[in-house]
């Protein structure tokens, strides 16, 4: 089995990448909605909402899944 510290580091890195990707998507969506990028505003809204999902909701779901895998209910 893998060292718990190694697992924790990998999970932390994965959470950070997911959060930063979400923030990036949200910023791109906001730029589209502001008219800085030549795409329809609906596309900007969709990208913005996906960014919010990836930045806030998806990391919480990952943590919940990892706790379940470790035998701790969350």
DRENBA-202955 format. One record per residue: x, y, z negated of N, C-alpha, C in turn; residue number from 1. Coordinates in nm, 2 decimals, decimal comma. Atoms other than C-alpha are relative to their C-alpha. Layout:
<lotors>
LOTOR     n_u     n_v     n_w    ca_u    ca_v    ca_w     c_u     c_v     c_w   nr
LOTOR       X       Y       Z       X       Y       Z       X       Y       Z  NUM
...
</lotors>
This chain:
<lotors>
LOTOR     n_u     n_v     n_w    ca_u    ca_v    ca_w     c_u     c_v     c_w   nr
LOTOR    0,08   -0,12    0,00    0,00    0,00    0,00    0,09    0,12    0,00    1
LOTOR   -0,08   -0,13   -0,01    0,11    0,36    0,06    0,00    0,07   -0,14    2
LOTOR   -0,02   -0,08    0,12    0,23    0,59   -0,22   -0,11    0,10   -0,01    3
LOTOR    0,11   -0,10    0,01   -0,06    0,80   -0,36    0,04    0,14    0,03    4
LOTOR   -0,04   -0,14   -0,03    0,15    1,12   -0,33    0,01    0,02    0,15    5
LOTOR   -0,01   -0,01   -0,14    0,21    1,05    0,04   -0,14    0,01    0,06    6
LOTOR    0,14   -0,01   -0,04   -0,17    1,00    0,09   -0,05    0,13   -0,03    7
LOTOR    0,05   -0,13    0,03   -0,24    1,32   -0,09    0,06    0,11    0,09    8
LOTOR   -0,07   -0,09   -0,09    0,01    1,51    0,12   -0,07    0,00    0,14    9
LOTOR    0,06    0,01   -0,13   -0,14    1,38    0,44   -0,14    0,05    0,00   10
LOTOR    0,14   -0,05    0,01   -0,49    1,46    0,33    0,00    0,15   -0,01   11
LOTOR   -0,01   -0,15    0,01   -0,39    1,81    0,23    0,03    0,06    0,13   12
LOTOR   -0,04   -0,06   -0,14   -0,23    1,87    0,57   -0,12   -0,01    0,09   13
LOTOR    0,12    0,02   -0,09   -0,54    1,73    0,75   -0,10    0,10   -0,03   14
LOTOR    0,10   -0,10    0,04   -0,77    1,96    0,55    0,04    0,14    0,04   15
LOTOR   -0,05   -0,13   -0,04   -0,55    2,26    0,62   -0,02    0,02    0,15   16
LOTOR    0,01   -0,01   -0,14   -0,54    2,19    0,99   -0,15    0,02    0,04   17
LOTOR    0,14   -0,01   -0,04   -0,92    2,14    1,01   -0,05    0,14   -0,04   18
LOTOR    0,04   -0,14    0,04   -0,98    2,47    0,82    0,05    0,10    0,09   19
LOTOR   -0,06   -0,10   -0,09   -0,74    2,67    1,03   -0,07   -0,01    0,14   20
LOTOR    0,07    0,02   -0,13   -0,90    2,52    1,35   -0,14    0,06   -0,01   21
LOTOR    0,13   -0,06    0,01   -1,24    2,62    1,22    0,00    0,16    0,00   22
LOTOR   -0,02   -0,15    0,00   -1,12    2,98    1,15    0,03    0,05    0,14   23
LOTOR   -0,03   -0,03   -0,14   -0,97    2,99    1,50   -0,12    0,00    0,09   24
LOTOR    0,12    0,01   -0,08   -1,29    2,87    1,66   -0,10    0,12   -0,03   25
LOTOR    0,09   -0,10    0,04   -1,50    3,12    1,46    0,05    0,14    0,05   26
LOTOR   -0,05   -0,13   -0,06   -1,27    3,41    1,57   -0,02    0,01    0,15   27
LOTOR    0,02    0,00   -0,14   -1,29    3,31    1,93   -0,15    0,02    0,03   28
LOTOR    0,14   -0,02   -0,02   -1,67    3,29    1,90   -0,04    0,14   -0,03   29
LOTOR    0,03   -0,14    0,03   -1,68    3,63    1,74    0,05    0,09    0,11   30
LOTOR   -0,06   -0,08   -0,11   -1,46    3,77    2,02   -0,10   -0,01    0,12   31
LOTOR    0,09    0,01   -0,11   -1,70    3,63    2,28   -0,13    0,08   -0,03   32
LOTOR    0,12   -0,07    0,03   -2,00    3,77    2,10    0,02    0,16    0,01   33
LOTOR   -0,03   -0,14    0,00   -1,83    4,11    2,08    0,03    0,05    0,14   34
LOTOR   -0,02   -0,04   -0,14   -1,78    4,11    2,46    0,15    0,01    0,04   35
LOTOR   -0,14    0,00   -0,04   -1,40    4,08    2,45    0,04   -0,11    0,10   36
LOTOR   -0,02    0,11   -0,09   -1,42    3,76    2,64   -0,12   -0,01    0,09   37
LOTOR    0,11    0,00   -0,10   -1,63    3,74    2,96   -0,07   -0,13    0,01   38
LOTOR    0,08    0,12    0,00   -1,86    3,46    2,86   -0,14    0,05   -0,06   39
LOTOR    0,13   -0,04    0,06   -2,23    3,47    2,76    0,00    0,00   -0,15   40
LOTOR    0,00   -0,01    0,15   -2,31    3,56    2,40   -0,05   -0,13   -0,06   41
LOTOR    0,05    0,13    0,05   -2,49    3,23    2,36    0,12   -0,10   -0,02   42
LOTOR   -0,12    0,08    0,01   -2,16    3,05    2,42    0,08    0,05   -0,12   43
LOTOR   -0,07   -0,05    0,12   -2,00    3,28    2,16   -0,07   -0,04   -0,13   44
LOTOR    0,07    0,05    0,12   -2,27    3,19    1,91    0,02   -0,14   -0,03   45
LOTOR   -0,02    0,15    0,02   -2,23    2,82    1,96    0,15   -0,02   -0,05   46
LOTOR   -0,14    0,01    0,04   -1,85    2,85    1,93    0,02    0,05   -0,15   47
LOTOR    0,00   -0,05    0,13   -1,89    3,06    1,62   -0,05   -0,10   -0,10   48
LOTOR    0,06    0,10    0,10   -2,12    2,81    1,45    0,08   -0,13   -0,01   49
LOTOR   -0,09    0,12    0,01   -1,89    2,52    1,54    0,12    0,04   -0,09   50
LOTOR   -0,11   -0,04    0,08   -1,61    2,72    1,38   -0,03    0,00   -0,15   51
LOTOR    0,05    0,00    0,14   -1,81    2,76    1,06   -0,01   -0,14   -0,05   52
LOTOR    0,01    0,14    0,04   -1,89    2,39    1,06    0,14   -0,06   -0,03   53
LOTOR   -0,14    0,06    0,01   -1,52    2,29    1,11    0,07    0,07   -0,12   54
LOTOR   -0,07   -0,07    0,10   -1,40    2,55    0,86   -0,06   -0,02   -0,14   55
LOTOR    0,06    0,01    0,14   -1,65    2,49    0,57   -0,06   -0,13   -0,03   56
LOTOR    0,08    0,12    0,03   -1,87    2,19    0,61    0,08   -0,13    0,02   57
LOTOR   -0,08    0,12   -0,03   -1,64    1,93    0,77    0,10   -0,03   -0,10   58
LOTOR   -0,10    0,03    0,10   -1,36    1,96    0,51   -0,07   -0,06   -0,13   59
LOTOR    0,07    0,05    0,12   -1,62    1,90    0,23   -0,04   -0,15    0,03   60
LOTOR    0,04    0,13   -0,03   -1,74    1,59    0,41    0,12   -0,10    0,00   61
LOTOR   -0,12    0,08    0,01   -1,39    1,46    0,45    0,04   -0,03   -0,14   62
LOTOR   -0,03    0,02    0,14   -1,32    1,50    0,08   -0,09   -0,10   -0,06   63
LOTOR    0,10    0,09    0,06   -1,64    1,32   -0,01    0,03   -0,14    0,05   64
LOTOR   -0,03    0,13   -0,06   -1,54    1,03    0,23    0,12   -0,06   -0,07   65
LOTOR   -0,13    0,05    0,06   -1,19    1,01    0,08   -0,03   -0,05   -0,15   66
LOTOR    0,03    0,04    0,14   -1,33    1,00   -0,28   -0,07   -0,14    0,00   67
LOTOR    0,07    0,12   -0,01   -1,56    0,72   -0,17    0,09   -0,12    0,03   68
LOTOR   -0,10    0,10   -0,03   -1,27    0,53   -0,02    0,09   -0,04   -0,12   69
LOTOR   -0,09    0,02    0,12   -1,07    0,57   -0,34   -0,07   -0,07   -0,11   70
LOTOR    0,08    0,07    0,11   -1,35    0,42   -0,55   -0,06    0,10   -0,09   71
LOTOR    0,06   -0,11    0,08   -1,45    0,76   -0,70   -0,12    0,05    0,07   72
LOTOR    0,12   -0,06   -0,06   -1,80    0,88   -0,63    0,01    0,15   -0,01   73
LOTOR   -0,01   -0,15    0,00   -1,82    1,25   -0,54   -0,12    0,06    0,06   74
</lotors>
